[in-house]
């Protein structure tokens, strides 16, 4: 009986193989390619991650500009009437001065 000799797989074959299904490779951006939400072009966009202090500061300082950009892009705007939005971006104080009470007046604790 003859001897069978196996050679290692060729590198060209290996390079054409796809990563296994469920592998992170190719499905998620590399860490360096992630969206920078602390940039004015992306601040305020919905995302699952934690809002950084830098993003909060940008939203607080540029609230109207950011909301206008979000609306132009067809993305949900930051709604001061939504407690989750106000808390997420540190806008509780701004929200308290912009949310009308049930009588249609702005809530202002100094009006007493």
Secondary structure, 3 states (H helix, E strand, C coil): CCCCCCCCCCHHHHHCCCCCCCCCCCCCCCHHHCCCCCCCCCCCCCCCCCCCHHHHHHHHHCHHHHHHHHHHCCCCCCCCCCHHHHHHCCCHHHHHHHCECCCCCECCHHHC
